C-alpha cells in the first residue's frame, strides 16, 4: 500500500507547477475518516480512500476561473463563462440545473404518457410564414431561390395531426426565432408542445394544472394547490397593469375615473372627457424616492406617450405635490380611502386611454418593487409560487400604422362563440379562446382553442386580417385543404421549458439552464459562431453576399 500523501506530491511534481488539476484513476478501499477529520460540507466528508493504485490519465491546464468556489465563480464575467462553457458546467450549481432539467423532462413525458398522449416529432425544415416573429431561413440547394424556415413552433403540424386522428399529441420541441435576446429569450429554445381533439378550455386547464403539480412535486417536493386562480385580461390590466401579473407583490392599481370626471385639475378631467381613465398606484414606503428614481419613472411614462408623471409624496403629515392644490376635499378623501394612504407613501397617477394608463402604471409598479426590494422594505418568499390563468384576451389588435387588424395571439385562435357576430361589426370587442399560464409574473406558456372549420379560418384570414386570397393560398392552402376532410374541434398549449426550469432553479436567466446558450447578441463564444462560410458553399446554394462595408475608424 502507498501513502496517499506521497502519491499526491509525486503526482503534482510530475504534472508541473503550472498545472492545477489532473484526471486520475484511483482504486483502493473506502474507509471512515479518522475522528475529527470529517468534512460535513462535502458529500464524501465522512469517508476516505486508502489508495492502492493511482493512474494519471490526463493533465489539465490552470483553469481560467474557479469552479469549486460558488462565491468566487458567481462574480466571473458571463462572457468568460460562456467561452469556457465546458468548465462552467462543472460548477455544482450548473450541474444541478442540468440534472433538474432532465428530471422535469422525464416527469413531463411520464405524466403525458399516463394521460394517453403520443409523442410525435415534427419537421425542423418548414416553410416561411412571416406574419409572426422573424424567422431563420435555410436556402435550398436543390431548389434554387427557394428557402426553408426553421419553425417558430410546431403549430400548424400539430393541428394537422388532429386531422390525422392523433387525438392527443405532445412533443418537447426545439423552436427558433430570430429575435433580439433577453434574459428569458434565446434564438433557439424548447417548448413542451401539446394538442388535443374534442376539448374545451376547462379540459386544458385541468390537464396543465395536473402536469405542473407533478413537476413541482418532482423538482421541489412541493405540493401545488389546484385549481389555479383565473383572471381575465381586462382584470389583469386594471389591477396590475400587465397581462402576466406577479400577484405576490400587492400594490394594485386603483381606478379614479369617476372621482375626477369633473375635477378642476384639467389634466385628469380632460383625459376622462376624451374617453380615457384616471388610475393611481400607492407605492407604500417610497415617499423618499430620489430625484433620479422619479425621473426614471417619468421616462417610463413618457415612453408610452405621456407628457409627464403626476405624483404625491406623503411626508411629515403633508401631501407634497404641485397638483394637490387643484384637488377638492372630496377628491382627497377618495384618494385616502381607496389607496389607504399613510405617512411615507408615494402616490403615482396615469391619466390616458385605458390601455396606456394601465401599462404606464404597470411598468412603474415593477420598478417600484425593485427599488423597495433593494432598500429592504419588501421581501418575497422565494418558495412561494402563485399560479394563475389569464383568460378572455381580445382576439384582435389594431395596427394604426397599417390601418388593419392583426391577431393578438395567432390567426388560428378561435373566437368566443357568442362574440362571432361582432367580427364584422365591432372586432375590438371579440374575445379569443386564448389562455396564458402565469407563475410569479412569468408567462410560462400560452395556447388556445383553434379554429377547425375551413370557412371560418378563411374568413379570418381574408376578411378580418385582410390577407390577400392568393397569399392565403400560398401560405396556408395545405392547412385549409386538410381541414376540409373533417378536422375535429381541438386546442392546445405550449409551455416554455427553459423558463420553467429557470423558475424551478431560482435563476432569472434561462442561459443558466441551457447547456450551450447564446449571448445577448446571438453568438456562441465557445465555438465562435456564427462564422463565415466558403465561397463554394454559397455558389452551391446559388447565393451572393452583399454585406455593407464598415467605415474605417475615425482618426484620433
C-alpha positions as CSV (number, residue, x, y, z in Angstrom):
1,X,0.0,0.0,0.0
2,X,1.2,3.5,-0.8
3,X,0.9,6.6,1.4
4,X,-1.7,8.8,-0.4
5,X,0.2,12.0,0.6
6,X,3.4,10.7,-1.1
7,X,1.4,9.8,-4.2
8,X,-0.2,13.2,-4.4
9,X,3.1,15.0,-4.0
10,X,4.7,12.9,-6.7
11,X,1.7,13.4,-9.0
12,X,1.8,17.2,-8.9
13,X,5.5,17.3,-9.2
14,X,5.2,15.3,-12.4
15,X,2.3,17.4,-13.6
16,X,4.3,20.6,-13.3
17,X,3.9,23.7,-11.2
18,X,1.5,25.4,-13.7
19,X,-1.0,22.5,-13.6
20,X,-3.9,23.0,-11.2
21,X,-5.9,19.8,-11.9
22,X,-5.4,16.3,-13.3
23,X,-7.6,13.5,-14.4
24,X,-6.7,10.4,-12.3
25,X,-8.0,6.9,-11.7
26,X,-7.8,5.7,-8.1
27,X,-8.6,2.3,-6.7
28,X,-8.5,1.2,-3.1
29,X,-10.6,0.6,0.0
30,X,-13.2,3.1,1.2
31,X,-12.9,3.6,5.0
32,X,-14.3,6.0,7.6
33,X,-12.2,9.1,8.2
34,X,-10.3,9.3,11.4
35,X,-12.2,11.1,14.3
36,X,-12.0,14.9,14.0
37,X,-11.3,14.9,10.2
38,X,-14.9,14.8,8.9
39,X,-15.9,17.5,6.5
40,X,-19.7,17.9,6.6
41,X,-19.6,20.5,3.7
42,X,-18.9,17.8,1.0
43,X,-20.9,14.6,0.2
44,X,-17.9,12.4,0.9
45,X,-16.9,14.1,4.1
46,X,-17.2,11.1,6.3
47,X,-15.1,8.6,4.2
48,X,-11.7,8.5,2.5
49,X,-9.9,6.1,0.1
50,X,-6.9,4.0,1.2
51,X,-5.3,4.2,-2.2
52,X,-3.8,1.0,-3.6
53,X,-3.4,2.1,-7.2
54,X,-3.3,5.5,-8.9
55,X,-3.0,6.2,-12.6
56,X,-2.6,9.7,-14.1
57,X,-4.9,9.8,-17.1
58,X,-4.6,13.4,-18.3
59,X,-3.3,16.8,-17.3
60,X,-5.4,19.9,-17.0
61,X,-4.2,23.5,-17.6
62,X,-4.7,26.1,-15.0
63,X,-8.5,26.9,-15.1
64,X,-9.4,30.4,-16.3
65,X,-11.8,30.7,-13.3
66,X,-12.5,28.6,-10.2
67,X,-15.3,26.0,-10.5
68,X,-15.5,24.8,-6.9
69,X,-16.0,28.1,-5.1
70,X,-19.5,29.4,-5.7
71,X,-18.9,32.8,-4.2
72,X,-15.9,33.5,-6.5
73,X,-17.4,31.8,-9.5
74,X,-20.6,33.9,-9.3
75,X,-18.5,37.0,-9.9
76,X,-16.9,35.7,-13.0
77,X,-17.7,37.6,-16.2
78,X,-20.5,35.8,-18.1
79,X,-18.7,36.1,-21.4
80,X,-15.7,34.2,-19.9
81,X,-18.1,31.6,-18.5
82,X,-19.7,31.1,-21.9
83,X,-16.3,30.9,-23.7
84,X,-15.3,28.1,-21.4
85,X,-18.8,26.6,-21.0
86,X,-17.5,23.1,-20.6
87,X,-15.7,24.3,-17.4
88,X,-18.7,26.4,-16.3
89,X,-20.8,23.3,-16.4
90,X,-18.5,21.7,-13.9
91,X,-19.8,24.1,-11.2
92,X,-22.1,22.3,-8.8
93,X,-25.0,24.7,-9.3
94,X,-24.8,24.3,-13.1
95,X,-24.6,20.5,-12.8
96,X,-27.7,20.7,-10.5
97,X,-29.6,22.7,-13.1
98,X,-28.9,20.2,-15.9
99,X,-29.9,17.3,-13.6
100,X,-33.1,19.1,-12.7
101,X,-33.9,19.8,-16.3
102,X,-33.6,16.1,-17.1
103,X,-35.8,15.1,-14.1
104,X,-38.5,17.5,-15.2
105,X,-38.4,16.4,-18.9
106,X,-38.7,12.8,-17.7
107,X,-41.6,13.6,-15.4
108,X,-43.4,15.5,-18.2
109,X,-43.1,12.6,-20.6
110,X,-44.3,10.1,-17.9
111,X,-47.3,12.3,-17.0
112,X,-48.4,12.9,-20.5
113,X,-48.0,9.2,-21.4
114,X,-50.2,8.4,-18.4
115,X,-52.8,10.7,-19.9
116,X,-52.8,8.9,-23.3
117,X,-50.6,11.3,-25.2
118,X,-48.5,10.3,-28.2
119,X,-45.1,11.9,-28.7
120,X,-44.7,12.8,-32.3
121,X,-41.7,14.6,-33.9
122,X,-42.5,17.3,-36.5
123,X,-40.1,18.8,-39.1
124,X,-37.4,21.2,-38.4
125,X,-37.3,22.4,-42.0
126,X,-40.6,24.2,-42.6
127,X,-41.9,26.9,-44.9
128,X,-41.8,30.6,-44.2
129,X,-44.9,32.1,-42.5
130,X,-43.7,35.7,-42.0
131,X,-46.8,37.1,-40.2
132,X,-45.2,36.0,-36.8
133,X,-41.8,36.6,-35.3
134,X,-38.8,37.0,-37.6
135,X,-37.7,33.6,-38.9
136,X,-34.4,31.8,-39.6
137,X,-34.3,31.0,-43.4
138,X,-32.4,28.0,-44.8
139,X,-31.6,28.1,-48.5
140,X,-32.3,25.0,-50.6
141,X,-29.5,23.7,-52.8
142,X,-31.9,21.5,-54.8
143,X,-34.4,24.3,-55.3
144,X,-32.5,27.4,-56.3
145,X,-34.1,30.6,-55.0
146,X,-36.3,28.7,-52.5
147,X,-36.0,28.6,-48.8
148,X,-37.0,26.5,-45.8
149,X,-37.7,28.3,-42.5
150,X,-36.8,26.9,-39.0
151,X,-40.1,26.6,-37.2
152,X,-41.1,29.2,-34.6
153,X,-43.3,26.4,-33.2
154,X,-44.9,23.2,-34.4
155,X,-48.3,25.0,-34.5
156,X,-49.5,24.0,-38.0
157,X,-48.2,20.5,-37.9
158,X,-49.8,19.7,-34.6
159,X,-53.2,21.0,-35.9
160,X,-52.8,18.8,-38.9
161,X,-52.1,15.8,-36.6
162,X,-55.5,16.4,-35.2
163,X,-57.0,15.9,-38.7
164,X,-54.9,12.7,-38.9
165,X,-56.6,11.2,-35.9
166,X,-53.8,11.7,-33.4
167,X,-56.2,12.9,-30.6
168,X,-53.5,13.6,-28.0
169,X,-50.1,14.8,-29.3
170,X,-47.1,16.2,-27.4
171,X,-43.5,17.0,-28.1
172,X,-40.6,18.5,-26.3
173,X,-39.9,20.6,-29.3
174,X,-37.0,22.8,-30.4
175,X,-38.1,26.1,-31.8
176,X,-36.3,29.1,-33.4
177,X,-37.0,32.8,-33.6
178,X,-34.6,35.4,-35.0
179,X,-35.3,38.0,-32.3
180,X,-33.3,40.2,-30.1
181,X,-32.1,38.4,-27.0
182,X,-33.2,38.9,-23.3
183,X,-32.6,37.1,-20.1
184,X,-35.6,34.9,-20.8
185,X,-35.2,34.6,-24.6
186,X,-32.8,32.7,-26.9
187,X,-32.6,32.2,-30.6
188,X,-33.3,28.5,-30.1
189,X,-35.4,27.3,-27.3
190,X,-37.5,24.4,-26.1
191,X,-41.3,24.1,-25.6
192,X,-43.5,21.4,-24.1
193,X,-45.9,21.5,-27.0
194,X,-49.2,19.6,-27.0
195,X,-52.6,19.5,-28.7
196,X,-55.9,17.6,-28.0
197,X,-59.0,16.9,-30.0
198,X,-62.6,17.3,-28.8
199,X,-61.8,19.5,-25.8
200,X,-62.9,22.8,-24.3
201,X,-60.8,25.3,-22.3
202,X,-61.6,23.7,-19.0
203,X,-60.2,20.4,-20.2
204,X,-56.9,22.1,-21.0
205,X,-56.7,23.9,-17.7
206,X,-57.2,20.7,-15.7
207,X,-54.5,18.9,-17.7
208,X,-51.9,21.6,-17.3
209,X,-52.6,22.1,-13.7
210,X,-52.0,18.3,-13.2
211,X,-48.8,18.5,-15.1
212,X,-47.4,21.4,-13.2
213,X,-48.5,19.8,-9.9
214,X,-46.5,16.7,-10.9
215,X,-43.5,18.8,-12.0
216,X,-43.3,20.9,-8.8
217,X,-43.6,17.7,-6.7
218,X,-40.8,16.0,-8.7
219,X,-38.5,19.0,-8.8
220,X,-39.1,20.7,-5.4
221,X,-41.1,18.1,-3.4
222,X,-43.7,20.8,-3.1
223,X,-47.5,20.3,-3.2
224,X,-49.2,22.7,-5.6
225,X,-52.9,23.6,-4.8
226,X,-55.5,23.3,-7.5
227,X,-57.5,24.7,-9.2
228,X,-55.4,27.8,-10.2
229,X,-56.8,31.3,-10.0
230,X,-58.5,32.7,-13.1
231,X,-58.1,36.4,-14.1
232,X,-59.5,38.0,-17.3
233,X,-57.2,40.0,-19.4
234,X,-59.2,43.2,-18.6
235,X,-58.9,42.5,-14.8
236,X,-55.2,41.8,-15.1
237,X,-54.6,45.2,-16.8
238,X,-57.0,47.0,-14.5
239,X,-55.4,45.7,-11.3
240,X,-51.8,45.2,-12.2
241,X,-51.1,47.0,-15.5
242,X,-49.8,43.9,-17.2
243,X,-51.2,40.7,-18.6
244,X,-48.7,38.4,-16.7
245,X,-49.1,39.8,-13.2
246,X,-47.0,38.8,-10.2
247,X,-49.8,38.7,-7.6
248,X,-47.3,38.2,-4.7
249,X,-46.4,41.8,-4.8
250,X,-49.7,43.5,-3.9
251,X,-49.6,47.2,-4.9
252,X,-52.6,47.1,-7.1
253,X,-53.8,49.9,-9.5
254,X,-57.0,51.7,-8.4
255,X,-59.4,53.5,-10.8
256,X,-60.4,57.1,-10.1
257,X,-62.1,58.0,-13.3
258,X,-65.5,58.9,-11.8
259,X,-63.9,60.8,-8.9
260,X,-62.0,63.1,-11.3
261,X,-64.6,63.3,-14.1
262,X,-65.5,66.9,-13.1
263,X,-62.2,67.8,-11.4
264,X,-60.7,71.3,-11.7
265,X,-57.4,69.6,-12.4
266,X,-57.8,69.7,-16.2
267,X,-55.1,67.0,-16.9
268,X,-57.3,64.4,-15.2
269,X,-60.8,65.7,-16.2
270,X,-59.6,66.3,-19.7
271,X,-58.4,62.8,-20.1
272,X,-61.8,61.5,-18.9
273,X,-63.6,63.8,-21.3
274,X,-61.6,62.3,-24.2
275,X,-62.7,58.8,-23.3
276,X,-59.7,58.0,-21.1
277,X,-59.3,57.0,-17.4
278,X,-57.5,58.1,-14.3
279,X,-55.7,55.4,-12.4
280,X,-53.4,55.6,-9.4
281,X,-50.9,53.4,-7.5
282,X,-49.7,53.6,-3.9
283,X,-46.0,52.7,-3.6
284,X,-46.1,52.4,0.2
285,X,-42.9,53.5,1.9
286,X,-41.4,55.1,-1.2
287,X,-42.0,58.8,-0.4
288,X,-38.2,59.1,0.0
289,X,-37.7,58.3,-3.7
290,X,-34.7,60.2,-5.1
291,X,-34.9,62.7,-7.9
292,X,-33.2,60.2,-10.2
293,X,-35.8,57.5,-9.3
294,X,-38.6,59.9,-10.0
295,X,-37.0,60.8,-13.3
296,X,-36.8,57.1,-14.2
297,X,-40.5,56.6,-13.5
298,X,-41.2,59.7,-15.6
299,X,-39.3,58.4,-18.5
300,X,-41.3,55.2,-18.3
301,X,-44.5,57.2,-18.6
302,X,-43.1,59.2,-21.5
303,X,-42.2,56.0,-23.3
304,X,-45.9,55.3,-23.6
305,X,-46.7,58.8,-25.0
306,X,-47.5,60.6,-21.7
307,X,-46.3,64.2,-21.3
308,X,-45.1,63.6,-17.7
309,X,-45.8,61.8,-14.4
310,X,-48.1,63.2,-11.7
311,X,-47.2,62.1,-8.2
312,X,-47.7,63.0,-4.5
313,X,-45.2,62.4,-1.7
314,X,-46.7,61.9,1.8
315,X,-44.1,63.3,4.2
316,X,-44.2,65.0,7.6
317,X,-48.0,64.7,7.6
318,X,-48.3,66.7,4.3
319,X,-49.1,65.8,0.7
320,X,-46.2,67.3,-1.3
321,X,-47.0,67.9,-4.9
322,X,-47.9,70.9,-7.1
323,X,-51.1,69.2,-8.2
324,X,-52.6,68.9,-4.7
325,X,-53.9,72.5,-4.8
326,X,-56.3,71.5,-7.6
327,X,-57.9,68.7,-5.7
328,X,-61.2,69.1,-3.8
329,X,-61.7,67.8,-0.3
330,X,-63.9,65.0,-1.8
331,X,-61.2,64.0,-4.2
332,X,-58.6,63.9,-1.4
333,X,-60.9,61.9,0.8
334,X,-61.5,59.4,-2.1
335,X,-57.7,59.0,-2.6
336,X,-57.1,58.5,1.1
337,X,-59.8,55.8,1.4
338,X,-59.3,53.8,-1.8
339,X,-55.4,53.9,-1.6
340,X,-55.1,53.6,2.2
341,X,-52.7,56.5,2.2
342,X,-50.4,56.8,5.2
343,X,-47.2,58.6,6.1
344,X,-44.3,57.7,3.8
345,X,-46.4,56.7,0.8
346,X,-45.7,57.7,-2.8
347,X,-48.9,58.1,-4.9
348,X,-48.4,57.8,-8.7
349,X,-51.0,58.7,-11.4
350,X,-51.7,58.0,-15.0
351,X,-54.4,59.8,-17.0
352,X,-54.8,58.4,-20.5
353,X,-56.6,56.0,-22.7
354,X,-57.4,52.8,-20.7
355,X,-54.7,50.5,-22.1
356,X,-52.0,53.2,-22.0
357,X,-52.8,54.3,-18.4
358,X,-52.7,50.7,-17.2
359,X,-49.4,49.9,-18.9
360,X,-47.8,53.1,-17.6
361,X,-48.5,52.3,-14.0
362,X,-47.8,48.6,-14.6
363,X,-44.3,49.4,-15.7
364,X,-43.8,51.8,-12.8
365,X,-45.2,49.3,-10.4
366,X,-42.5,46.8,-11.2
367,X,-39.8,49.5,-11.0
368,X,-41.1,50.5,-7.5
369,X,-40.9,46.8,-6.4
370,X,-37.3,46.6,-7.5
371,X,-36.5,49.8,-5.5
372,X,-38.3,48.6,-2.4
373,X,-36.6,45.3,-2.6
374,X,-33.2,46.9,-2.9
375,X,-34.0,49.1,0.2
376,X,-35.0,46.0,2.2
377,X,-38.6,47.3,2.5
378,X,-40.1,44.5,0.5
379,X,-39.3,40.8,0.8
380,X,-40.8,38.0,-1.2
381,X,-40.8,34.4,-0.1
382,X,-38.7,32.6,-2.7
383,X,-40.6,29.3,-2.0
384,X,-44.0,30.9,-2.8
385,X,-45.4,30.2,-6.3
386,X,-48.6,32.0,-7.3
387,X,-50.2,30.3,-10.4
388,X,-53.0,31.8,-12.4
389,X,-54.7,31.6,-15.7
390,X,-55.1,34.8,-17.7
391,X,-58.1,34.4,-20.0
392,X,-60.5,36.2,-22.3
393,X,-57.8,38.1,-24.3
394,X,-59.0,40.3,-27.2
395,X,-58.9,38.2,-30.4
396,X,-57.6,41.1,-32.4
397,X,-55.5,44.2,-32.0
398,X,-55.5,47.2,-34.3
399,X,-52.4,48.4,-36.2
400,X,-52.8,52.1,-36.7
401,X,-49.8,52.4,-39.0
402,X,-51.2,49.9,-41.5
403,X,-54.8,50.6,-40.7
404,X,-55.7,46.9,-40.2
405,X,-56.5,44.3,-37.6
406,X,-54.0,41.6,-36.6
407,X,-54.2,38.6,-34.4
408,X,-53.4,39.2,-30.7
409,X,-52.3,35.5,-30.4
410,X,-52.1,33.9,-33.8
411,X,-54.6,33.6,-36.7
412,X,-55.7,30.1,-35.8
413,X,-57.2,31.1,-32.4
414,X,-61.0,30.6,-32.2
415,X,-63.2,33.5,-31.1
416,X,-65.5,33.0,-28.2
417,X,-68.7,31.6,-29.7
418,X,-71.0,34.4,-28.6
419,X,-68.7,37.0,-30.0
420,X,-68.5,35.7,-33.5
421,X,-71.3,38.1,-34.8
422,X,-69.1,41.0,-33.7
423,X,-66.2,40.0,-36.1
424,X,-67.6,42.2,-38.9
425,X,-69.3,44.9,-36.8
426,X,-67.1,45.5,-33.8
427,X,-63.9,43.5,-34.0
428,X,-62.3,45.1,-30.9
429,X,-64.9,43.5,-28.6
430,X,-64.3,40.0,-29.9
431,X,-62.7,37.7,-27.3
432,X,-60.4,34.9,-28.3
433,X,-60.4,31.4,-26.7
434,X,-56.8,32.1,-25.7
435,X,-55.2,31.5,-22.3
436,X,-51.9,32.1,-20.7
437,X,-50.5,30.2,-17.7
438,X,-48.6,32.6,-15.4
439,X,-46.5,32.0,-12.3
440,X,-44.9,34.8,-10.2
441,X,-45.1,37.3,-13.1
442,X,-43.6,34.9,-15.7
443,X,-45.6,33.8,-18.7
444,X,-44.9,30.1,-18.6
445,X,-47.0,29.3,-21.6
446,X,-49.9,30.1,-23.8
447,X,-52.4,28.4,-26.1
448,X,-55.9,28.5,-27.4
449,X,-58.8,26.5,-28.7
450,X,-58.3,26.6,-32.5
451,X,-60.5,27.3,-35.5
452,X,-61.3,24.0,-37.0
453,X,-63.7,25.0,-39.8
454,X,-62.1,25.9,-43.1
455,X,-64.8,28.6,-43.9
456,X,-64.3,30.4,-40.6
457,X,-60.5,30.2,-40.9
458,X,-60.7,31.6,-44.4
459,X,-62.9,34.4,-43.2
460,X,-60.4,35.3,-40.5
461,X,-57.5,35.3,-43.0
462,X,-59.1,37.3,-45.8
463,X,-61.9,39.4,-44.4
464,X,-60.7,40.2,-40.9
465,X,-56.9,40.2,-41.2
466,X,-57.1,41.4,-44.9
467,X,-54.6,38.9,-46.1
468,X,-55.0,38.6,-49.9
469,X,-56.6,35.3,-51.0
470,X,-53.6,34.4,-53.2
471,X,-51.3,34.9,-50.2
472,X,-53.6,32.8,-48.0
473,X,-53.5,30.0,-50.6
474,X,-49.7,30.2,-50.9
475,X,-49.0,30.2,-47.1
476,X,-51.9,28.2,-45.7
477,X,-53.6,26.4,-48.6
478,X,-52.5,22.9,-47.5
479,X,-53.9,23.6,-44.0
480,X,-57.3,24.8,-45.3
481,X,-57.3,21.8,-47.6
482,X,-56.7,19.4,-44.7
483,X,-59.5,21.0,-42.7
484,X,-61.9,20.1,-45.5
485,X,-61.5,16.4,-44.5
486,X,-63.2,16.5,-41.1
487,X,-61.0,18.5,-38.7
488,X,-62.2,17.9,-35.2
489,X,-62.6,20.7,-32.6
490,X,-59.2,21.0,-31.0
491,X,-56.9,23.1,-28.9
492,X,-53.5,23.1,-27.1
493,X,-50.8,25.0,-25.4
494,X,-47.0,25.4,-25.5
495,X,-45.1,25.8,-22.2
496,X,-41.7,27.5,-22.3
497,X,-39.5,24.6,-21.0
498,X,-36.4,26.8,-20.5
499,X,-38.4,29.4,-18.5
500,X,-40.0,26.6,-16.4
501,X,-36.6,25.2,-15.5
502,X,-35.3,28.7,-14.7
503,X,-38.2,29.2,-12.2
504,X,-37.6,25.9,-10.6
505,X,-33.8,26.6,-10.3
506,X,-34.4,30.1,-8.9
507,X,-32.4,31.8,-11.6
508,X,-33.5,34.9,-13.6
509,X,-31.7,33.9,-16.8
510,X,-32.6,30.9,-19.0
511,X,-28.9,30.8,-20.0
512,X,-28.2,29.2,-16.7
513,X,-30.4,26.2,-17.5
514,X,-29.3,25.6,-21.1
515,X,-26.2,23.6,-21.7
516,X,-24.8,25.7,-24.5
517,X,-26.7,29.1,-24.8
518,X,-26.0,32.1,-27.0
519,X,-25.0,35.6,-25.8
520,X,-27.3,38.6,-25.9
521,X,-26.0,39.2,-29.4
522,X,-26.8,35.6,-30.5
523,X,-23.2,34.4,-30.6
524,X,-21.7,31.2,-29.3
525,X,-18.4,32.3,-27.7
526,X,-17.2,28.7,-27.2
527,X,-17.4,27.7,-30.9
528,X,-17.1,31.2,-32.3
529,X,-20.3,31.1,-34.3
530,X,-21.9,32.3,-36.4
531,X,-19.0,32.2,-38.8
532,X,-18.3,32.9,-42.5
533,X,-18.6,30.0,-45.0
534,X,-16.5,29.1,-48.0
535,X,-17.4,30.8,-51.4
536,X,-18.1,27.3,-52.9
537,X,-20.8,26.7,-50.3
538,X,-22.5,29.9,-51.4
539,X,-22.2,29.0,-55.0
540,X,-23.8,25.6,-54.4
541,X,-26.7,27.4,-52.8
542,X,-27.0,30.0,-55.6
543,X,-26.3,32.8,-53.1
544,X,-24.3,36.0,-53.4
545,X,-23.4,38.1,-50.4
546,X,-23.9,41.8,-50.3
547,X,-22.6,42.8,-46.9
548,X,-22.2,46.5,-46.3
549,X,-18.6,47.5,-45.7
550,X,-17.9,49.1,-42.3
551,X,-16.4,52.5,-42.3
552,X,-12.8,52.7,-41.1
553,X,-12.3,54.0,-37.6
554,X,-12.0,57.8,-37.4
555,X,-8.5,59.2,-36.9
556,X,-7.8,60.3,-33.4
